[in-house]
Amino acid sequence: MMIYVIFIGFALISWLIQSRLRSKFDEYSQVPIPNGMTGKDVAEKMLHDNGIYDVKVLSVEGRLTDHYNPADKTVNLSEDVYYSNSVAAAAVAAHECGHAVQHATAYSFLQMRSKLVPVVSFASNWVQWILLAGIFTLKTFPELLLFGILLFAMTTLFSFITLPVEVNASSRAIVWLSRAGITNVNTHDKATDALRWAAYTYVVAALSSLATLVYYIMIYLGGSRRD
């Protein structure tokens, strides 16, 4: 019963943080940065200031769909960020460029995360089915559930490796925004606050994944004891 309470708690916290993040983004989207640069302008300037000229800045559909793709070296900004000259847009654009800087400087945690992508991609497609089948066949074929747990452990590890990657990208963004004069005394704290709330979503996701992993381990151990 306790594990279900934990799951419900994480789900509630995740919903609250996502709701708060959207609220913060909406609020800071109404606050223009002093020089009027758009998210696209901010991204290109941060890349060039860091000596990066082989990364393209693109506009993608969706809301809060911003990401950096190391495979094709593109900073992909949602339309709300790409065309906006707000504090929120500047913060998000700089954060995604922070990942590009990590890539260019061979940041260790980003490299580790990239190496896990093929495994996590496979696990994401199959792990739930394997775990479900493993639970049903626990008494006759416990190895299947153990295999599912190992796959899920890889996704959990991926979530925790993602934490320093995201925090570091935000730190790079915050420092650069101030140094480059993109934000000033009136807007810098707002940019920092927006990125802080974004980071909270990754923390909750990692802890939730860990709780789920423990849950499946308990099921496996419980079945082993009965045997």
N, C-alpha and C positions, 0 to 999 in steps of 0.2 A: 504493500500500500504506500509506503514511504517513497518508493521510486516514482510512482505515479504522481504523487504530490510534487516531487521535484520537477518532473516533466511539465506539469501544468504551470508550475512557478516559472520555469524558463520560458515557456510559450508566452506567458503573460508579460514577463520582463522584455522579451524580444519585441512583442507588439507595442509596448509602451515606448521603447527606445526608437523603433522604426517610426512611430507616430511623432515622437519628439523630433527626430531627425528631419522628417518632412516639414514639420512646423518651423524648425530653425531655417531650413533651406528656403521656405516660402518667405520668412521674415527677412533674411539677409539678401534675398533676391530683389528686395525693394530698396536696398541701400547701395547706391552707386559708388564705385571706387573713384578717387580724386582725378585720375588722368583719363577716365572714360574708356580705357582699353577693354575690349571684349575678351571672353574666355579664350578664343582663338589667338588673339594678340598676346595675351599673357602666356599661353602655352609656348608659342613660337619664341618669345623673348627669353623665357626660362631655358628652353632647349639651347638657344644660341649663346646665352650667357654661360652655359656649361660646356660650350664647345661641341654641341651635338647638332649636326646639320643633315643627318641621314634618316631622321624620324619625321614622318608626315603627321600633320594634325588634321583629323577628319571629323565630320559631323555625322552622328548616328541617330536613328530614331529612338524614341522611348524617353522615360523620365528616370533620372539617376542610373542611367545605363553606361556611365563613363568608365572607361578602362584603358589600360595600356596593353597592347599586344606585342610581346617580344618576338613572336614568330615573323611578323611582317614589319616590325618597327613602326607602329602607328599609335598615336595618342587619339583615342576615340572619345569625343565629347558629345553628350546629348545636346539637342538643339537649345534647351534652356540654358546651357552653359556656353556653348559655342558662340552664340550671337549676343549674349547678355554682357553688360558692363558692370555687373553687380559684384558685391563682396563675395557672395556665395559662388558665383561663377569663377572668380579669380582663385578662390581657395581650392575648388575642385580641379580646375585646370592645372594649377601648380602641383597639386597632389599627384595627379596622373603623370605629370612630367617628372615628378620625384621618382617614379618607377623607371622611367626612361633613363634617368641619371644612374639609378641603381644598376640597370642593365649595362650601361656604358662603363661603369666602374667595377663590374663583376662583384656586386654586393653578395656576400656569401649566402645569406638566407634566401635571397631571390634565386640564386643558382640551385640551392637545395629544393626549393619549391618547384622550379621548372623541371628538375629531374623526376619529381614525383608525379607530374601531370599525367603521363601515360598510364601509370598504375591507378591513380585516382579516377581517371576517366573510365577505365574498365570497371573499377569497384563501384562507381556511382551508378553504372548501368545494371549491374548484376547483384550487388551486395544484399539488397533487401529480399530478393527472391531466394538467394542462397541461405540467408538467415532464417527466413520463413520455412523453407524446406528442411533446414537443419533442426529447427525446433520440433517439427512433426516427426522427424526420424531420429531424434536424440537418443532413444533407447537402443535402436538397432544400428545406427550409423553416426555416432557422435562426432566423427572426424569432419563431417560436412558443416556442422555448426561451428566447429573450431576454425575451419577454413574461412567461414563467413566472418567470424570475429577478427581474424587476422586482416582480412580485407577492410573491415570497418576501422580497425586500428590505424590503417594507412590513411584513411580519410580524416581520422581524428588528428593524427600527426600533421597532416597537411594543414588543418585548421590552426594548429598551434604554431607552425612555422610561418603561417600567413600573418600572425600577430606582429612580430618584429618587422616584417616587410611593410605592413601598412603604417605602423607607428613611425618607422624611419622615413617613409615617403612623406608623411605629414610633417615631420620635423624639418626635413629638407625644404618643404614648401613654405613653412612658416618663417624660417630664417631668410629664405630668398625673397619672399614677398616684402619683408621689411627692408632688407638690404637694397633691393632694386627700387624701392620707393613706390611699389604698387599699392601698398597699404600705408596708412598714416596712424597717428595716435588715436584717431576716432574710429578707424575701421579695422585695425589689426586684431584687437581682441575678438571682434565678431568673426573674422576669418578663422582664428584659432578655435573659437567655440564650435563653429560648424564642423571642422575637422575632428574635434574631440568627440562629438556625438557620432560621427561616422565610425570612429574607431571603436566605440562601445558596441556597435553591432557585431564586430568581429570577435570581441571578447565573449559576448553572450553565445555566439555560434560555436566557439571553441569549447566553452564549458558545457554547453548542451550536448555536443558531440561526445565529450568525455563521459557525461552522465549516461548517455545511451550505451556507450561501450561497456561501462561497468554493469549496466542492466543485463546485457547479453552474456557477459562473463558469469554473472550470478546464476543465470538460467543454465549455463553449461556446467558450472560447478555443482548446482543442485541436482542435475540429472546424473552426474558422475557419482555423487554420494549415494543416490538411491540405488545405483547399480552395485 
